[in-house]
Amino acid sequence: MRHFSFLTYVLLALLSVACSEPSRKQPKQRLPTPTAASGAEASADDAATTQDVIEVRVLVVGYEGADSIVPGVTRTKEQALERARMIARMAKSGDKLAELVRKYSDRPGASEDLGLFRIRPASPGAFGKEVAQAAATTEPGTVGDPVETSHGYFVIERRKDPPGGPTRVSARHILISYQGAEHAIPGVKRSEAEARTLADQIAKQAKEGTDWKQLAQHTDEPGSKETGGDLGSFGRGQMVGAFERVAFSLAVGEVSGVVQTPFGFHVIQRYE
């Protein structure tokens, strides 16, 4: 374990978002959030092989009285089912479920992880057996019909079966944030276009061999300049989806292109 400032910041940011929203009732239990690796998603320390894992994207349509949904949902159960059916039709017709999740999901944290999880049908975790069974019987690469649970109606996309690969990696990153990012770093004034241009330049220089710590002086992550953005070792399920997918796809020593998350643009280098 080395430096976990980025993970810590993700946790603090998500907690801040959750605490800032008005609540009409306390949820009975919480569904998984992007950085909560207990529950439905497969943790890095699990002994099961990747063949036991199904990667899914889920969109939850809540109704008044359902467990663990965002505050303020007042639709009836019947209205929720009709809404879920409409969203499923949209996804089956070609709309990207990730964008539908961002717009319509009633699960706390959905805008950060875009509903992407890895589950084990033999050990359903927080989503429950209904979701796990539905995912297991859905053809990879397709979207199923809405599934009823105590949390609301789930629209489930079964992703193509995840490939094998490392269960843990060590990496460092440079974060370039911008005004308007969902979890923008306080005090950052640059626009999204300016941030993207700077991130592209950093990625290019890093790939050409420019000293990483020199480039890390551009990072907007608090307290990260001194460590070169070192995240230490982390497993699957600990980072927001886009960041994780790229970090685990890199070879040791490889530098990524620009990766966008709710915090801004990242350049990542895996070193173990």
Secondary structure, DSSP 8 states (H G I E B T S, - for coil): ----HHHHHHHHHHHHHHHHS--SS--SS----TT--SSSS--TT--S-GGG-EEEEEEEE--TT-SS--TT----HHHHHHHHHHHHHHHHTT--HHHHHHHH--STTHHHHTTEEEEBTTB-GGG-HHHHHHHHHS-TTEE---EEETTEEEEEEE-S------SEEEEEEEEE--TT-TT--TT----HHHHHHHHHHHHHHHHTT--HHHHGGG--STT-TTTTTEEEEEETTSS-HHHHHHHHHS-TT-EEEEEEETTEEEEEEE--
